[in-house]
């Protein structure tokens, strides 16, 4: 095919010669291309009829023009992409060269120190003073300290501290002042977030990041200085004083407060000096450090309930990049006073990896996210008509509201009621600022009278449970822990009436995704809980509940990251300034070791069927791993209530949170590899010998009683039998032979019919799935099953765990016998079932 020229004004004739389009013809074709890049033959003929200036052009020529136009567009996009990749690689190469230079300097320094030690090491046979802790570096620092002028709170004294802070920061960002090691799991490359390193063997904890962002240096500095906008744990940064410097920079005195991530630890605060300056090479620097009494600078009194932490020289080195954008070096170095928290929580404050994930990488992600939004102008409107900046603001409000509920600061109006040492803490807030916006008028004219916000919160220690898997379960299977009436109560402050229909799994809720942040670390969605509600006059009317939900840390391969599920009821109108009362869960890993669980292990057992012969091996690997990974889970639920109902709602909320803790403990136990490996029968993965044996018993017993095969495929292998049983189109469910039979196993169709999971199956009793007529039939047929060994049941109606009616054409029940011909359980197969 002959191609048109670059400007699109040449066309192709059948004889291979080019013809030139007129500007008017090109304009008409371009208009259509923007509306429809790939028009059909009918549309092309219609275009010729509608545009007289194209009447002398054959439809085939127009087809070729559109092909060439699409090709040029594809080439243009590819060229743009390659240019962007080239810029990234160039910048990355520059960063790697700088890192290589730094490492070479570090090697030279270590060689020099080694030589120094050898020269000054006394004869080991003679007693001597241990000087191993002294080196040329430390001695040089002692000399520098002795030469430092006396500092005070004057501008000259503050500038002296600022210049020293700048020098120390640069030595960490590009020098060898800190021994940096690559953060596990973070490999540099054009598609990575950047080069991430953590400290090894220094005072406090430190992390460093280098990366390329598509923003100008001044814009980068503006963003990183606005710490509350990207650091979710930052409660506030107050600028107490600003002093201009002779070189055009500024020295600022800051007071910063950080939220505590859990109810088991106190919050932190910092008294800081921040220095902004421009270096001789044009680089922009923003560096910070804590001000201490030993520096004779200005002081800040200790604040009640806060632990004063120390920030060592930290900051941001921002260099302009050739071709646009900036190269940024980030250093965070802190001493978070780990001794002030319980020993079990100290890894949160002593791990440089935690600091890197929640602070250093958070800043880099924010910069990249904003840069991405700037470049994607054509898709700037996202889910529900929201722009990315608006969605980020909503996610920030959700996170901040949850942090406020967890911390319950008295200066925000929170006070504890009841016993503060109880397992579930109850706090209330009646301040006008907290209640502002909650008292909306309902759509039917009735106005709520919420004048108090009540919060129930608790923390619990989890053993050997991957946070990502547990949180994903809580998100996808809401009915396993949530109470529909509580959902309605949570929503009472912002919408009409409570919802009375039971919801759960994905059967009673609709997921409406809104947006993903950079690298899918975080996403927002709207949950629509479908059901029936009550109006203020108690009349039954159709009513749905909407929840705005923030999910983060759900990546199972991202070891060690905090996982959060935070949600708040919203009105159907979903205004940007909608009142929010966030509730939810936060799970923070406490151990730096890798997760015990395989990252590919799922909540149901279906995936185990796909691994074939590897199933037994996977089970062995899990049971053989004795590492105990710990995490702390924090739960907080907020309610908008009337003041006279405070005691009643407090009691209800306390019991509700205790119920959630019980549900989480049960789920966590089921997900724990140590628990799975210690169980037999039906709680093991479907790749294990026990599950394969059960499948063989089910099929053998069916064949013995009915005289026919249950499965069409008559395979001899236990794994094939199990796989065919799992994928059988009819619902196959087993129940125990106790006085009150409960379900113990179901294939995929059975789980779908019951709208549940294998984890929650054990909580469903046999009688719960039948209506009154079904229970009468079951009672009359069950003795026959036990005596004769089987029974054929007529078609009827049963109920799923969500209360939905399910019709089935007929059902067969039979006893499952083990190798000793003893009854192991009763199995049902529901044939041709469907939801009514």
NUMARBA-174303 format. One record per residue (C-alpha): z, y, x. Coordinates in steps of 0.05 Angstrom, whole numbers, plus 5000, padded with zeros to 4 digits. Layout:
! NUMARBA-174303
ZYX
...
END
This chain:
! NUMARBA-174303
500050005000
498150685027
504051165031
503951895011
505352445060
512352715072
512153295022
509752854965
503253234954
498652674973
496952094927
493251444937
486451244906
483950534898
478950624954
484650775003
483251525009
488652054996
488252594944
492553214942
497053374882
497654084860
504554424863
504854414787
503453664786
508853534839
513753954800
512453564736
513152904772
519553124806
522653324739
521352634712
523852314776
530552654770
531152424698
528451724710
527051494781
523750844758
519750984694
516450414656
508950384646
509950644575
513951234601
508651394653
503151394600
507551824556
508252314614
500752364622
500052524548
505753034549
503353394613
496153604610
496153774685
496953024698
491352814652
486452724710
491152234746
490851494732
497351134712
496750704774
496851314819
503051574784
506350894794
504750934869
507551644872
514151414843
514350824891
513351294949
518351784922
523651244916
522051014986
522851715014
529451794978
531951135006
529751335076
533152005069
539651685048
539251175103
537951715155
543852105129
548251485132
546051325203
547452035225
554451995196
555651335231
552951625296
557752205291
563451725278
561551295337
560951895382
567752155362
570751465367
567751385436
570952035456
577651805429
577151135465
575351485530
581451925523
585751315507
582950965569
584651575612
591651575584
592550835598
590050925669
595051485679
600551035651
598550475699
598650965758
605451215736
608250515731
605450335799
608650965828
615350805795
615050095820
613950345891
619650845883
624350295859
622549845918
623850405968
630550595938
633149895921
639049735967
640149076001
642148595945
647548285989
651348945990
654749245929
651449875907
651150345848
645850135796
640450665796
635250245760
635450715701
633351305744
625951425758
621551965782
620252125709
627552185688
629452555752
623753035740
626353145669
633353295697
630453815743
626454125685
632654145642
636554505696
631155025701
630755165627
633255855608
639055945561
636555945489
639056315429
636856515358
632857105384
625157105379
624756995454
629556405450
625756085392
619156185429
622055835489
623955235445
617055255413
613455235480
617654655503
616254295438
608754405448
608954125519
612953505497
608353385438
602053425480
605052935530
605952445472
599352575438
594852515500
599652335557
604451795577
611152065553
611551485503
609350775515
604450645459
602149955435
596749825385
599449715315
598548985294
592648885247
589549575261
583149515302
579150145319
571950195294
567150645256
569750385189
577250395206
581950935186
583151105259
586650865322
593850715304
599350595356
606850515352
612250635403
615450115447
622350215476
623350955464
629051345431
628351315356
621751085326
614851385338
607751285314
601151585334
594351625301
587551875324
581751955276
575652345255
575852745190
570153135158
574153785152
574554405194
580854485238
583855055197
583254655133
586254045167
592154465191
593154745121
593454045091
598153725142
603054315137
603454205062
607553565073
609853455000
602553394978
601252765019
608152495040
610952184977
618052145004
618252895019
622353244966
621653954991
619954385051
623055075050
620555605099
626855985119
623656475168
616956625200
615956965268
609057155294
607657035368
603757445418
598256915424
596756945349
600956355330
607156295287
614156015295
617255775229
624255535213
623954985160
629054595119
626153925095
629053405049
626652685041
627852224982
631451574994
626650994980
632050574946
638650674910
642250314968
641150875019
642551625022
636952135028
635252485094
634453215112
631853595173
632854285203
626254425239
622454905282
614854895271
610155215320
602755345304
598255565361
591155545388
590055235457
585255515510
579954995492
579955215419
584254635394
589254795339
596254525347
601854455296
608154175328
615254085302
622153875325
629253895301
633854465320
640654235346
647054585364
645954405438
639954875439
644155475418
638855635366
639855795292
643755265254
643654985183
650054735150
650253995130
648453875057
652853415015
650052715002
644552815054
644352495123
641952975176
636352625214
632852855277
625452975289
623652945361
617453325385
611953135336
605753455307
598253495301
592953645353
586553845317
580053915357
573454155330
568153615331
560853695350
556653675287
562453875242
569153595225
575253505268
578552995314
585952965299
591652675339
598052555299
604852405329
611052255287
617552155327
624152105290
631251865295
633051695223
640451525235
639750785216
647250685225
648451055159
645250505116
647349785103
645249315158
640248955114
636349605105
636349825177
629349545191
626650095146
629550625193
628650265259
621450025254
615850465282
611050055240
614450295176
614051015201
606650935217
605050645149
608751135104
608051775145
602751775200
597451375164
599051735099
597052405130
590552105157
588851795090
589952455054
585352815102
579952285095
580652265019
579753015013
573853005061
570652465020
571652854956
568353464988
562153075007
561452704941
559853314899
555152924853
560652454831
566452934830
568352764759
571852094754
575251664701
576752004634
573152624659
578252754713
576553054780
579552704842
584253294855
586953244784
588052494792
591652594858
596153104824
597752604769
599352064819
603752554857
607452724793
608551994777
611151834847
615552464850
618452324781
620151614801
623451854866
627552364826
629851804780
631751354838
635551894876
638752274817
640352914853
646053324822
642453984836
636953734788
641953614733
643252864741
650252584731
652851864731
656051584668
660250964667
662150574729
658050794789
659550124822
656249734766
650149304783
645949774740
647250514749
646350974688
644951714699
643352264649
640052934655
640153474602
637654054645
632254494613
627454374671
627653624661
626653674586
621154194590
614853924558
617853304529
619053584459
611953554435
609953564362
607452904336
600452864308
603152774238
607453404242
614153074258
617653344320
622152924365
628953184383
630052874452
635053304489
637452824543
633752394594
637251754611
635651324671
637750604685
636650384757
638449814804
636449494869
636148764888
634648354950
628847874948
628047284995
621446995018
617047324965
610747724985
611448414952
603948464937
603847804899
610147944860
607848644840
601048384820
604547894774
608648454743
602348854731
598048294703
603347934662
607348484629
609848024574
613747614625
618748184636
617348754586
620148834516
615349154467
620949524432
623149834498
615950034512
616050394446
622650724463
619850954530
614051264492
618151594438
618552264474
611152364479
607651994423
608451754352
613351204338
614950524368
610249934377
612549284345
606948804365
608348354425
603848494484
602848174551
598147884602
591348164591
591247934519
595248514490
593449054540
587049394559
586049644630
582250304637
581350444712
581451164734
580751224809
581750914876
584051274938
581451175008
580950435028
583550234959
590650314983
592450614915
589350644846
590950934778
589450644710
591050754637
594250164601
592950114527
598149684493
595049474428
599549334368
602749594305
607450184305
612450534260
611851254240
618151694234
618351494160
618350754179
611650644147
607450114182
601250434211
596550214266
599150484332
597350394405
601550594465
598250884527
601350834596
598951204657
600050714714
600050794790
599150174833
599650144908
600849624962
597349074923
593148854983
595948175002
592848225072
596448885087
602848585115
609049015113
606749555065
610949825007
608549594939
609550034877
608149984803
609950634769
608050804697
609551324644
607751364570
602551884554
599652174491
592651934472
590052624489
592052524562
592553254581
593353454654
600053764639
602353174596
609953054601
611552454645
617852024647
616051534702
619150834705
617350244748
618449814809
618349914884
618549324932
619649475006
619048925058
624948905106
622348425158
616748575207
614747845211
608547615175
609147405102
611146685093
606046585038
598746505049
595347145027
590546754984
595846414942
595246624869
600046644811
596646104772
594645454806
587245464792
585145674862
588445054891
583044644857
577644974898
580444774965
578944034957
582043605010
585244215041
590244244984
595143765015
594744135081
596044805049
602244535016
604644245082
603644905117
607645275065
613444795067
613444765142
614245505151
621645655153
621046405164
625046795113
621747455094
626347945058
624848545015
628749024972
626449174901
628449814865
627849864789
628450514750
627050644676
627451324642
628551454567
628052094527
633752054477
638052454430
644952634457
648852284402
645351624419
647251654492
652351094493
648050634451
641750734492
645750674557
648249984536
641249774515
638150034579
643249684622
641949014588
634449134592
634549244667
639048644676
634048234637
628448484681
632448294743
633447604715
625947544700
624047784770
628847294801
625746724762
618746934780
620647044853
623746344855
617346044827
613146424878
617546244937
614245734983
620945424999
622145304924
615145024914
615844534971
622644284946
620244144875
616543534849
611843424792
608844014757
611244624794
607444444857
600444704872
594944294842
592644074911
599043674924
599842924915
604843004858
599943394815
594442904831
598942324811
600642664745
593242754729
592042014743
597841824697
595142264641
588241944644
590641224652
595441294593
590041594549
585241034566
590740514553
592440774484
585641024459
581040534493
576341084518
576141554577
579142244572
574542524625
566942444624
566642374699
569741704718
571641864790
576341434831
579141994875
585642324852
583043004873
576742934830
580942704771
585543304778
579643784784
576043504723
582443514683
583644244702
576644464682
576444044617
574044484560
579444234512
586544474519
590843944552
598344084551
604343654571
611443734546
618043434566
621442884526
627943254515
631243404448
627844084450
621143934484
618544484530
611744524562
611344314635
603844304650
597244554621
590144574646
586245224648
584045174576
591245034555
593745644591
588246054559
590045794490
597445944500
595946604534
600746464590
601246234662
603945614696
609846034720
611846224649
609745574615
616645264624
619645794578
615445594518
618045044473
613544574433
616044804365
614645544380
607145444380
606845154310
607745484243
612045174188
606644684166
605144494237
612544374253
613143924191
607043524213
609743474284
616443224260
613242684218
608442464273
613142494333
616741834317
609941494314
608141774382
614541494412
613840804378
606340704377
604841114440
599841584408
598041964344
591942334318
593542994286
589243354235
586444044249
590744644237
593545294263
598145404322
600546034357
599746294427
605546574466
603147264445
603647064371
596147024360
593746464313
589445924344
585445424303
583744724328
579144194298
583843624313
589043414364
591242774399
598142644427
600142064472
605741844518
604441914593
607041304630
608641274704
607540704752
613640334725
610940394653
616540874636
615241484593
614442104637
612342624585
608042724522
601043004528
597043374475
589543524474
587244064425
579843964411
575044544396
580445084393
579045814383
582846454367
582646634293
END
